[in-house]
Amino acid sequence: MRLRSFRITVEGAEAQACQSLLAAEGYRFEPEPFSARCWRLAEEPAPLGGSLASFFGLIYIQDRSSMLPPLALAPKPGESVLDMCSSPGSKTGFLCQLAGPSGFVLANEASHSRLFTLRANLRAMNFLQAGTCSFEGQALPLAPGSLACIQLDPPCSGWGTVEKHPLAAKLWQGDRIKPLVGLQRLLLHKAALLLKEGGRVVYSTCTTNSDENERQVAWAEAELGLVRDPLEPFPGFGFDEREGSQGTLRVDGEKSGAQGFYVARLVKRGATPPLPEHGGKDKGSFKGRARPRQPKASAPLQFVPRQSLACASFDPARLPDGEAAAFAGTVRFLPRASQALLPEGFVWQAAPLGRIGAGGFVPDARLRCLMPADGPRIVLEEAADLRRLLAGTSMASALAGTEASLWWRDLPLGRVALRRGRVVAAFS
């Protein structure tokens, strides 16, 4: 059985502290050779998803093959990125780390049920540079030529996931593949239209089917003004070659200890024809996803002065460049880069900062990234004490007030309440 791979979602000294927290719970792990943010377990005393690091969004469990597309796209710090088919957020989160706090990642997910999971994961990881929306990918109402970086991981047959889903290759055979191929072409076509000249799209799938991989890339080169930008093999993986795979990467799952995967990087070097009306002959009839509801119109935003948000567990000076705005009782952060990319009337949701009402602003309990360095804090030294607090046991403290920051040693974790000096944790 393969042991899990994961990505540490915090940076610098906090990443070091996260490793210490994992080690304190008995996990042993080693670095992946292809990215300093990626790790592979050597010993898992309990399911990694139940670890304290996972609970607080400090790590994200992810198949190692799935880590490659964001590295292939390689957005620069401060760039804007579109992730066309995002849920559950594995690649979106990595893109956020690469684009950095000054960047902007727009994560689109057509399915509303999967959109909920995407938003929950991004909230846990504290990525304020992410925004989410829900459109059919081929109908995204963004301006043509507005993006330099697009990640496209479309619905596919999933043949590379047979270890987890043994029936995938049997279920998706023959004519069942045609609607998937049609949808993938529509999404590739839309991505090409949204790219600037010289912009790049990474097309990736978790299937080993050439009709959904190499032949799609060949079609995009012949029809869409895209050309492949050859990828160098990533260390730590075994790759296969097939007809037409030159310059793209086909991960051999067995050799790599990972899912079978396909990654291609394409650059826009010519004109892209308009998207055919009603999807054209390539659209097919894809029934693998629920048809999403149309996005509701946005209510008016009320911009909130940063300093009015200051409190014991929230330092507004640590916000990146952008605006705070109240929407239906929730204060959200609008990155500056989002204002340049998104057209007027575009329906999307920005990252939550907390709730606001007659009693003032209450920060999101999970918003560890904006906690003051010098505010009232509860510092725990032992993982067992943190477990007890999360299980509902209150703790005595000498602090006054109604709230404080919770830390494990030098690692910020979130906001806790103070009730007559006792510490109470409530993380949803």
N, C-alpha and C positions, 0 to 999 in steps of 0.2 A: 504493500500500500504506500502511495506517495505521501510524504509529509508536506505540510502546507508551506506556501510562500506568502509573504506579506510585504507591505510597504509601510514605512514609518512616515506619518503625515506631518510631523513637525520638523523643524530645522535646528541646526546648530546645537547649542547646549541642551535644548529641550529634547532633541533626538537622542543625545547621550543619556539623559535622565530616563527617557522612555525605555531604552535598553536595560537600564538598571531595574526599572519596575518589572519588566518581563523576567529578568534573571531572578528577582526576589520571589517570584511565583514559580520558579523552577524550570522556566523555558530556556532551552539552549538553541542557539541559532548561529548562522554564519552568513557573511555577506555574499550577495550575488555578484558575479564578475562584471555585469553589464550596467549597473547603476548603484551608486552609494546609498540610495534611498531604499533599495530592495534587498530583502533578506529571505533566507530559507531555513526552516526549522530543522534542527538536528534531534531535538527531544521535546515531546509534547506531553507533559504530565497530565494535562486536562485539555479539553477542546479549546483551541486558541480563541474561538469566538466568545468564550465565557471569561476571558482574561480581563483584568482591570484595564489594560492598555486598549483593548478592543472596546470595552464599555465607554471609555472616555473619548473614543475616536482618534486615539494617538497612533493606531495602526489600522490598516485596511487589508483584509485577507483577499488575495488575488492570485489567480493562476499566473505563473511566471510568463507564459506566452502572451497573456493579456497585457502585460506591462510593456511590450515592445512597440505597439502603435504610437503611444504618446512620445516615446523616445525617438521613433522614426520621424514624427512630425516636428519635434524639437522646437516648439515656440520659444521665442526669445522673451526675457523678462520685459513686461510692459505690453506685449502684443495681445491683440484680441483674437479669440479662437471660437469657432463654432463646432460643437459636438452634435452631429445631426441625429443620432439615435443613441441616447445616453444611458438609460437605466440599465443597471442599478447605480451607476456612477463610478465604476472602477477606473475607466480611462478618464472620465471628467475630473476626478480628484487629482490624478497624476498631472493632467494638463494644467490644473490650477497651481500645482506646485512649480511646474516649469515656467508658467507665465508670471508667477509671483504676485505679491499683493497689489502691484501697480497695473497688472494686466486685467483682462476680462474674459471669462469663459462662459459662453451662452450654451446651455445644455438643453437640447430639445428632446422631448419624449412624447410620442403620439398617444400612447396608452395612459389614461388617467390613473389606473390602478398602479402601474409601474412608476408613474410620475411621483406618487406619494413616497415610494421607496427611495427614489433618487433624491428627493428633497430632504428626507430624513437622514440619509447618509452624508450629504453635503453639510447639513447643520451640525451633525456630530463631529465632522472633521474641521469645522470652523473656517470654511472657505468663503470669506466675504466677497471675493472677486468672482464668484459664480452667480449667474442668474439662470432661471429655468423658464421654459415655455412649452406649450403642447400644441403642435401642429403636425399634420402629415408632412414628412420631411420634404417631399417634392412640392409642397405648397407654402413653404416658409416665406412670409412676406418681408423679406429683406431686400435691400437694393442690390441689383446686379453689380458685380465688380467691387463689392464692399469689403471683402475679406482676403487676407493673405494666408490664413491657416484654417483648414477644415479637417476634422476627424470624421470619417464615415465608416462605421462598423454596422452594416445593415443587417436586417433579418436574414438568416441563412439556414441551410439544412443541418448544420451542427455535426457533421460527420466526425469532426475532430474531438468531440466530447464523448465518444463511445464509452469511455471508462465510467463516466458519471451517468450517461444516458444511453444504455446499451441498444435501445430500439431506434436511435436517431437515424442510422444509415438505412434501416429497413423501412421506416415510415416515409422517408424522403427519397423516393426513387421515381424514375420515369417521368410521366407527365406531371407529377406532384411538384417537380422542381421548376417547371416553366414559370409559374406565377412569381416565384422567388427571384428568378433571373430577370423577369420583367420589372419587378419592383426595384431591384438593385440597379438596373440601368436608369430608371427614372431618378433615383437618388443621386447616382453619379452625374447624370445630366444636370440636375439642379445644382449640385456642388460646383460643377464647371462654370455655370452661369454666375454663381455668387463670387467666384474667385477673381481677384485682380490679375492682370497680366503679370506673370512671374510668381503668382501665388501657388500654394501647394495643397494637395489633398492627400491624406493617407487613407487608403482603402484597405480594410482588413476584415477577415472572416474567421470563424472557428470551424470551418469545414475543409475537407481535403478534396472536394469536388472541383475539377478543373473548369466546368461550365460556370461556376460562381467565382472563380479566381482568375487564372491566366486568360481565359477567353473574355472575361469582362474587361480586363486591362487592355487587351488587344482591341476590343470594340471601342473603348474610350479613346484610344489613340487614333483610331480610324475615323471616329465620328465627332469628337467633342473638343478638338484643339488641345488635348492633353498629351504629354509625353512622359514616359517613365523616367524618374530620377533614381539611378541605381543605388541600392542600399548595400552597405557593407554588412556581412554577417555579424551578429552580436555574439560575444564570447559566452560560453556556457551552454550553447545550443547545438543540436545536430540538425542539418537541413537536407532536404531532398531537392532534386531538380526534375522538372518535367518539361515537356515541349512548351516553349513560350514563357518559362519562368525566369529567364535571364534578367538580372537587375532587381528582382523581387525575392522575397524570402518565404519559403515554405517550411515551416517548422515540423520536423519529424517528432511526433509526440513521444514515441517509445525511446528514441535516442536522447531526448531532451528532458525526460521526466516531467512532462507537461502536456497540455492539450495540443492536438494538431492545430496548426494555425497558419494563416496566410497574411502577408503584409506587403503592400505595394505603395510607393510614393510617386505621385504624378504631379507634374508642374504644368501650368497653363502657358502655352506658347503660341496659341492661335485663337481665332474666333470660334465661339460656340454657337451653334444654331439655336433658335428658340425652342423651348420645351413644347412638344406636340400638344395640341389642345386635347383635353380629356385623357392625356397619357399616351395616346397613340397605340400602335399595334403591340408595343413591348410591354404594356402595362399588365396584361393578364388579369386574373381574378384571384387576388391573394386573400385568403380567409384565416391566416394564422394569427391575426391580431384583431382585437375588438376595434371597431370604428370609433374614433374619439368624438366626444362632443365638441361643438365649436367653442373656441375660447370666449369667455364672457368679456364684455367691454370693461376697461379699467375705470375705477372710481377716481375722482380727483385726488391728487397727492397733496399733502400739507407738509411742506418742508419744516424741519425741526432744527433750531440752532444746536450745534454740537454741545456747547457748554451746558445747555439745559439738561443734558443726559448724564452729567457727572454725578457719581455716587460712590459709595464705599467699594463697590466691586466692578466699577466701569470707569475707565479713563478715556474720554473722547479724544484726547490728544493722540492716542494710538491708532485711531482710524486712518486708513489709507486715504488717498485723494478721492473725494467724492462727496455726496450729500446724504444726509439722513432725512427720511421722510416717513410720515405716519400714513398708514393705509388700513382702514377698518380696525383701528385699535392696536395695530402692530407697527412698530418702528422698523424700517428696513433700510439697508445701505445700498445706495446707487453708485457704483464705481464711476469715476469720471470717464473712463473709456467706453462705458455703456452708452453714454449720452451721444458720443460721436457715431456709434455703430447703429443704434436702433432707431428706426424711423418713427415719426410722430404717430401715435395711436397703436403702436405695437404692444400686444398684450403679453406680459411676462411677470415673473415674480422675482424680486431681489432677496438677498439673504436677510434673515430676521436678526434684529438686535435685541428686541424685547417688547414688552407691552406698555402702553401708555394710556392713562385715564385720569379721572379726577384726583386720584392719589399720587399722580406723578408717574415717573418712568421706573419700570422694574425690568432689569436686564434678564435676558435668557440665561437660565441657570447653567447651560452648557457653554456659554460664551467665554471660554478661558483666555482667548487670545487678546482681549482688551482689559484684562484685570490690572489694576494699578500695582506697580512694583513696591509701593510703600504704604498701601492701605492696610486695614485690619485683616489679619489672615490667621487661618488655622493650618498648622504645619504638622503633618503626620510623618513619622519615620518608618513605620512598619506597614507592610501590605495588609496584614491581618486586621489592624485597626481601621484601615480604610474599608475593608470588607464588612466589618461590623457596622460602621456608619451607614454604608449603603443598604445593609439589611434592615435598617430602621432603628438601631440603637443610638440614642442621643448621647452626646458627650458634654462634659462640663468644660467651661472655658472662663477666662477672666475678662473677656471682651464685653464692652457695652455696645449698644446699638441694636439694629435689627438684621444686619447681614454682614457677611465676611467672605473673603476669598478662601478657597480650599486648595491646599498644596500637598503634594507628596514630595517631601524633601525640597528640591529646587524645581519641581515640575508643577506648573499651574494646572488645575483640573476643572474648576468651575465655581459657581456661587452657592453658598449655603446660608440658611436662615439662622438667626440667633433668637432664641426665646427664653427670656430671663437668664441669659448667659449660657444656655445650653445650645449646642450645635445640632441642627437638624438638616439632613440632606434630602432633597426631593428633585431627582433628575428624571424627566420624562423622556 
